[in-house]
Amino acid sequence: SPIAIHVRGDNVIVVNGQSVTLGQLKEYLIRAKKRYPEARPQLFHDKKAHFGTYQAIKNAAEEAGFRQMDIVLKPS
C-alpha cells in the first residue's frame, strides 16, 4: 500500500516515514484517498501503544473515505 501508518510504543504516529499529529494524519488521509482511491492504508501498531490511538486512526481513515484498513501484525 502507498499508505503506511506506524504507531510506536510511545503513541507517536509516523506516516510513510514522517511523524504526524492526529490532525495532520486526517488531512494526509484525505489527500491520499483522492490520489489513491483504491488503496487500503496499512497500520503497523506497536503492542505497547494505546488502543485509543488505534481508534483515533481508524476514525480518521473512515472520515477520509477509507472503508477498509489492513492491520499488519508482526510475530513476537
C-alpha positions as CSV (number, residue, x, y, z in Angstrom):
1,S,0.0,0.0,0.0
2,P,1.2,3.5,-0.7
3,I,-0.1,4.5,2.8
4,A,1.9,3.0,5.7
5,I,0.9,4.2,9.2
6,H,3.2,3.2,12.1
7,V,2.3,3.7,15.7
8,R,5.3,3.5,18.0
9,G,5.1,2.3,21.6
10,D,5.0,5.9,22.8
11,N,2.0,6.6,20.6
12,V,3.9,8.7,18.1
13,I,2.3,8.3,14.6
14,V,4.5,8.0,11.6
15,V,3.1,8.1,8.1
16,N,5.4,7.0,5.3
17,G,8.4,7.9,7.4
18,Q,7.1,11.3,8.6
19,S,5.9,12.0,12.2
20,V,2.4,13.5,12.3
21,T,-0.3,14.6,14.7
22,L,-3.8,13.1,14.5
23,G,-5.0,16.3,12.8
24,Q,-2.2,16.1,10.2
25,L,-3.0,12.4,9.7
26,K,-6.6,13.1,8.8
27,E,-5.5,15.8,6.2
28,Y,-2.9,13.4,4.8
29,L,-5.5,10.6,4.5
30,I,-8.0,12.9,2.7
31,R,-5.3,13.8,0.2
32,A,-4.2,10.1,-0.1
33,K,-7.8,9.0,-0.8
34,K,-8.0,11.4,-3.7
35,R,-4.6,10.3,-5.1
36,Y,-5.0,6.5,-4.4
37,P,-8.8,5.9,-4.4
38,E,-8.4,2.1,-4.4
39,A,-5.7,1.9,-1.8
40,R,-6.1,0.5,1.7
41,P,-4.0,2.1,4.5
42,Q,-1.7,-0.4,6.3
43,L,-1.5,0.1,10.0
44,F,1.5,-1.2,12.0
45,H,0.5,-0.7,15.7
46,D,3.1,-1.4,18.4
47,K,1.6,-3.6,21.1
48,K,2.7,-1.0,23.8
49,A,0.7,1.8,22.1
50,H,-2.7,2.7,23.4
51,F,-5.9,1.2,21.9
52,G,-7.3,4.8,21.8
53,T,-4.6,5.7,19.3
54,Y,-5.7,2.9,17.1
55,Q,-9.3,4.0,17.4
56,A,-8.4,7.6,16.5
57,I,-6.5,6.5,13.4
58,K,-9.4,4.2,12.4
59,N,-11.8,7.1,12.8
60,A,-9.6,9.4,10.7
61,A,-9.3,6.8,8.0
62,E,-13.1,6.4,7.9
63,E,-13.7,10.2,7.8
64,A,-11.2,10.4,4.9
65,G,-13.4,7.9,3.0
66,F,-11.5,4.6,3.5
67,R,-13.8,1.7,4.2
68,Q,-11.0,-0.8,4.9
69,M,-7.7,-0.7,6.6
70,D,-5.1,-3.5,6.8
71,I,-3.7,-4.2,10.3
72,V,-0.3,-5.7,10.0
73,L,0.9,-7.8,12.9
74,K,4.5,-8.8,13.5
75,P,5.3,-12.1,15.2
76,S,7.0,-11.7,18.6
